[in-house]
Each structure stands twice: as C-alpha cells, then as structure tokens.
Amino acid sequence: MAITKPYIKLYDSTGVVLQYTFKYVQSINAPQTPRRTVEITGQRGKGSLIIDGGQDVWDLIISGKFIIEDADEGYEDLTADIDAMESAIQLNTPYIIRIDKTAVTYYEYNVKRIEPIEYPESLRIDSQEYICRLRVNCW
C-alpha cells in the first residue's frame, strides 16, 4: 500500500513519545543526504583536516499552514494551533523527527529548535502560515 502523503512527526529524544505532527506541510527541504565530508580548519595552523563520512549540521525548514477546517472554527482555533506547536517544540530540546518514505519506513534526523517559529503576516481569519527551522545533527 502506497502512502498518499508523508507525515512529518516529531518525537522525544528516545524516539518513543510522539510530541507533534506537523499539519498541512507546504514545503520541506528534506530528505538530504546525511553523509558529508567535514572540514576542520585551525585558527593558527595552516591547512585543515578532512573527515570523510562525517555529518555536518544543517537547517531543516518546514513550511506549512494552520487552516480553519469548518465553520465553527475561527481565530481562537488558529491561536490554539500556534500555542500547541510552540509548547510541543521547545527551544534547545533534543528531538527526533521522522518523515515517511513508505507506510513502514522513514527518514530520521536528530534535531533541536534553536530559533523562534515564524508566522508570516496574516489576519488569522481563515489560515496562518508557519515556518519552523530545526537544526539537524546538533546533539
């Protein structure tokens, strides 16, 4: 059975407890190849060390929307969605994020949120965009 849309789920650092499921994702810059060649340069020395097979840090950017789903919802519901995201994804806390590949496999990254979640300009009448940046390989 093929999946019709991938789910992006955030778990605690053990990978057991589901913390948050991202709603209505519009774009994401993952998956990315985790293997990188890492270069370490010194302040006073000349040259550098090249570490093959290292994993460099990068920003995972998830853009999406909170949407009013029925006529009974309104501004308060969008605000509640924002508050739920903010409280579920704490600053400087280690998490594991999983992005579905198939119904039973997924991409997995160790992440932390190190900057505020952005909410581009909106009157919050029918929807509210969000941009969540998570730092990969920082724990």
N, C-alpha and C positions, 0 to 999 in steps of 0.2 A: 504494500500500500504506500503510495507516494504522499508526501505531505503537501498541502496546498499553500501554506505559508509557514515560514520558520518562526518559532518562538524564541525570544531572547529573554533568558531568565537569569536572575542574579541570586546566588546562594551565599550562605555564610562561608567563612574560610575553610570549613571542613567539607563543603560541597554537599551537605546533607539537608540543611534547613533552607527552604525557599524564602528569600527576602522580598523579591519583587519581580513581577513580569512586566516588561515594557509594552505599553499599549500603542497601537496604531503607528508602528515604526514606518517612517517615510524613507529614511536612508541610514546606512551604516557603512563604515569603511573597513569592515571585516568580512570575510576572513583575510588574514595576512599571514605570510609565511613566518613562523616563529623563529626559524634559524637565521642567524645573521653572523657576519664577520664583525667582531667588535674591535675597535682600535683604541688603545690607551696610550696617550702621549704624556710625557712628563713636563713639568714646569721648567726645569733647568737642564735636563738632558737633551740629547739630540736623538732623533729617531722615535720609534714607537713600537709597542707590542701589538701584534695582531693575534686575536684569539678566534680561531675558526670554530664555528658551531656554537658560538655564544648566543645569547638572546638579549637584544637591545630593548630599551624601553620605547614605547610609542603610545600615542593617544588614540583610544578607541572612541569614535564620535558617533553617538546615536541621536538622530533627529526624528521627532515624531509629533503627534498631536493628541491632546485630550479632546474628546468630542462629546457633545451632548447627544445622548442616544435616543431619548424620547421626549415627548412634550412636557413631561412632569419635571424634567431636569432644568437647571439653569446655572447662573453664576456661582451659586454656593456649591454646586456639584463639581464644577471645574476647579474651584478653590480647594475643595476636599481632595481632588485628584492630585493637585500640586502638593498639598501638605502630606499626602500619603507617600509620594515619591521622595520628598525631602526627608521625611522621618525614616524611610526604609533604606535610603542610601546615604549613610553618614559620611562626613568628611574624614579622611585619613584612617579608614577602617578597611582591613583586608577582606576581599570578596572573591568569589569565583563566578565568572559569567559563562554561560553556555548558550551557544547559538546552534539551533538544529541544522543538521546536514540531511538526515533522513529521519524516519519515525523512531529509530533506535540509536542513532549516532549523532554526535555534536562536536563542534569546535569548543575548546575550553581554554580560558585565559585567567590568570591571576590578576586582579585589578584593585585599584583604590580610586576613590573620587578625591581629587586634591584641589578642585576649584568649584565655584558655585555653578549650579544648574542654571542655564539661561532660559528666559521666557521672552522671546521676541515680542515686539509691540502687538497688543491685541486688546480689544474691549471685553473679551471673555463673554461674548454674547452667545456664540454657538460652538466655539472651539478655542483652544490655546495651544500654540506650538511650544515644544521644549527641545533643548539641545543639552545632552548630558555627555560630558567628557570624562572618560575613565583612563587612568594611566595603567598600562599593561606592563607586567614584569617588574613591578616596583616593590614586591615583597616575596 
